[in-house]
Amino acid sequence: MFNSNKERQMEIEMVTIDELVPDDHLLRKIDRYIDFSFIPEKVRSYYSEDNGRPSLDPLVLFKMMFVGYFYGIRSERE
């Protein structure tokens, strides 16, 4: 009648980001049609390669700002 907790604890469900985001989503279209490969070269002079802590990837930071602009997110907290 009731499933035991041991049976439920042994179950695994695998989910990928591709399954969660539809094929026609705006962000997929942006990724498909806009080439962001120019950004690392443009900002290379602002990043130190051998001094201090490793930085976040400037491409990731730019994409975060880009997405924030599209969705009206004005701060990192949002």
C-alpha positions in Angstrom: 0.0 0.0 0.0 2.7 2.5 1.0 6.1 2.8 -0.6 8.9 2.5 1.9 11.3 5.5 2.3 14.2 3.3 1.4 12.8 2.7 -2.1 12.2 6.4 -2.6 15.7 7.3 -1.4 17.3 5.1 -4.1 15.5 6.9 -7.0 17.5 9.3 -9.1 16.1 11.8 -11.6 18.6 13.4 -14.1 17.6 16.8 -15.6 19.7 18.8 -17.9 19.4 22.5 -18.7 18.6 21.6 -22.3 15.4 19.9 -21.1 14.4 22.9 -19.0 14.9 25.7 -21.6 12.7 25.5 -24.8 14.3 25.5 -28.2 12.7 28.8 -29.2 13.7 30.7 -26.0 15.1 34.2 -26.5 18.4 33.3 -24.8 19.0 30.3 -27.1 18.4 32.6 -30.1 20.9 35.1 -28.7 23.5 32.4 -28.2 22.9 31.0 -31.7 23.2 34.3 -33.6 25.5 36.6 -31.6 29.2 35.9 -31.6 30.7 37.1 -28.3 34.2 35.9 -29.0 35.5 39.4 -29.4 35.0 40.3 -25.8 38.0 38.5 -24.1 40.4 40.2 -26.5 38.9 43.7 -25.9 39.2 43.4 -22.1 42.5 41.4 -21.9 44.5 44.5 -20.9 42.3 45.1 -17.8 43.1 41.6 -16.3 46.3 40.5 -14.7 47.4 37.0 -15.5 49.9 36.5 -12.7 48.9 38.8 -9.9 46.1 38.4 -7.4 43.2 36.1 -7.3 41.9 34.6 -10.5 39.1 36.7 -12.0 35.7 35.6 -13.3 35.5 35.0 -17.0 34.8 38.4 -18.6 32.6 36.7 -21.1 30.4 35.4 -18.3 30.2 38.8 -16.7 29.2 40.5 -20.0 26.5 37.9 -20.7 25.1 38.4 -17.2 24.8 42.2 -17.9 23.3 41.5 -21.3 20.7 39.2 -19.8 20.0 41.7 -17.1 19.4 44.4 -19.6 16.9 42.2 -21.6 14.9 41.2 -18.5 15.1 44.5 -16.7 17.2 43.2 -13.8 18.9 46.2 -12.3 21.1 44.6 -9.7 22.8 41.3 -8.9 20.4 40.7 -6.0 17.5 40.5 -8.4 
